[in-house]
Amino acid sequence: MTHIVRYARDGEIRAGVRADDGLVHPLPLPLAELLRLSLSDLRELVERAVNEPPEGPAEPLAPVEGRMEVWAAGVTYRRSRQARMAESAAAADVYERVYDAPRPELFFKSVAWRVVGDGGTVAVRADSTVDVPEPELALVLNTHGEIVGYTVCDDMSSRTIEGENPLYLPQAKIYLGGCAVGPAIRPVWEVADPYALPIRMTIRRDGAVAWSGETETSQLNRRLDDLAGYLFAADVFPDGAVLATGTCLVPDLPFTLAGGDVVEIEIGEIGTLTNSVVRGLAPMLESLKGTLR
């Protein structure tokens, strides 16, 4: 099993291939440039790198950079449809209609610099009272729209704000600390069936499990290549993109995240993303001190 990782060494941000032994074999290009290659050319570089001498272990950074963007799909699982209808009773039919519509719901989630990596801090908005993590399989797409790998995304969401009015979706979804991605990219050619991956999420509070649940990607109501096709239908992504594919692990109301919680999302064959939670902008800025430029 190998993963494409983005990491720091000697003051530089690099990309490499992490093997089963945890050692990282350097790649000749940074991640954004790797995603300008075709799938076949990327695979050749990755498979060649594994046979080169390793640099040693490295702590992975969020696998996004440059002009990469993170987008997300909504209402792609039946459970997600039910949850969105429950929190938005006044406009429940909007979610009912999009679930079976040919065109999926796609929305912008984050620019690269705002994305949090594994071990980092995510936030809930101070002007919301019900907030949840949304564990999602994410597609890593090259600039040609090809799926080149998979990663894990936590699509943080304010159920309070979105529930007031669907037009508030950007405020419910896009804010500092609202998106975590990582820890690495599993190459697409190593995953035999992306529709048979278990997804587990555990939320810990004060050392105890506050919520847990599991599902699998077989419950997905959309084809992954169709989601990618709609994203690239009328747009370009010079450094590639990450597309989260939706969730069906939604804690029942009135559960909400609290400051100090720890969210762990595990997707079989892909990896585990773990993040701590703060409430409000000031604590989020404090957690990023020295990293925002």
Number of C-alpha atoms within 10 A of each C-alpha: 12 21 24 26 28 28 22 13 10 6 6 9 13 19 25 26 26 28 16 9 10 15 17 29 25 24 21 14 13 19 24 21 17 21 26 18 19 16 21 10 12 17 16 11 16 22 12 13 19 19 9 12 11 17 12 12 14 17 14 22 24 22 27 28 22 15 14 24 22 26 20 23 22 20 28 23 20 16 16 20 22 17 20 22 19 15 18 21 13 13 16 18 12 15 21 16 12 16 20 14 10 10 12 18 18 19 18 14 24 23 18 19 17 20 25 26 24 23 20 19 24 31 29 29 24 13 11 17 16 19 24 23 29 22 30 28 27 27 29 27 24 26 21 17 22 20 22 22 23 28 28 29 34 29 27 24 26 26 23 17 24 20 22 15 14 17 11 14 17 15 13 22 24 20 18 19 28 24 27 30 29 28 27 29 26 25 23 19 13 13 17 10 11 17 14 15 19 17 23 19 24 18 22 18 16 9 10 9 12 14 16 16 14 15 16 19 21 14 15 19 14 20 12 17 13 13 22 22 13 15 22 17 10 7 8 13 18 17 22 30 30 28 29 30 27 27 29 26 23 19 17 11 13 9 14 17 25 18 15 15 20 23 26 21 25 21 24 15 17 29 17 20 25 23 22 19 21 23 19 18 16 11 16 19 16 9 15 13 10 8 8 8 5
